[in-house]
Amino acid sequence: MTTLGRFLQALEKMMNEKIDLKDVGYETIELYRDELDTNLITEDVIKNLPDEVLVSSVNFIDEKGDEYLMIDITLYENSELLSTIWMKNGEVIEEPTQ
């Protein structure tokens, strides 16, 4: 399943409501290991990553103003998922159960 699909599925289940795709932001960028933010990704995770990765982020702001963000780190060569980070209002949270 795609990053966007996983985000929508988990968030809709957690919030118990349908999320409109037009209300979701999404981007994917190529980064080198030394460009990754150590405030979001622990050094233990970073040191095990290849030099080049794709980072996809999806975000949504609900009616209360809470911002949900999911970041996927995947292999550049084949998009194999390496790590996922979930955040709510800038704080790392456990991945919602799917």
N, C-alpha and C positions, 0 to 999 in steps of 0.2 A: 504494500500500500504506500502511496506517496506521503510525503511530509504533510502536505495540505489535508489529505484525506484522513490521516491519523489524528491531526489536530482537531479537525471538525468532529470526528467521531468521539474522541475523548471529551471534548468540551461540551458537546451537545448532551452526552450522557451525564456529565457532571452537573450541568446547569438545568437539565431536564427540559430543554427547549431547542428548537431549530435555529441554527445560526445562518443568516443570509450571507452568501459568498461575497456580496458587494461591501460588506462591513468588515472584511478580513483583509489585512495587509500581508504580502508575501514577497520574499526576495531570496535569491540564491547568489552567492559570490564565491569566488575561488580565493583561498587564503593559504599562506605558508604557515607552518607550525609556529614560527616566531612572531606572527601577527595576531595570534589568538589571545583573547583577553583572559588573563589569569584571575580576574575577579569573577569570571563566570565559569571557567573551566580549570579544574585543579591541575597542578603541576604533574601529579601522577598520571592523569589522563593524557595531558599534552605530550609527555615524554614518550608515550607508547604510540603516538600518531605518526603517520608518514609525513614527509616534508610538505606535501601538497594535499589539501583537502577542499571539499566543497562544504560551505556552511549555508544552510537554508533556515530562514526564520519566518515564522507566521505569528501574527498578533491580532488581538481582538480586544476592544474596549466595550464592556457591558453597560447597561443602563445606569448602574450605580457609579460608573467611572472607574471600575476596576479593570486593569490591563492584564491580559493573559498573553504570555509569549512562550513559544516553543522553538528551540533551536536544535536542528539536527546537524551532526557532523558526519559526512560520508566520504568514502574513498573517491578521489578524483577520477580514477580510471573506470570504475564500474558502479558507482553510487551505493556501494555496500554500506549499510548503517554502522557507524562506529560508536556514536554516543548521542544521547538526547538530554537536553536540559529544559526544564519547565520553570517558568517564573510567573509570579503574580505580584503586580505593583513593584517590580524591581527586586523582589526577594525570591531566591531559589525555593521551589516547592517540590514535593513528591509528584511523580507523574500520576495524573488521574487514572483510575482504573478503567480499563476499556472492557 
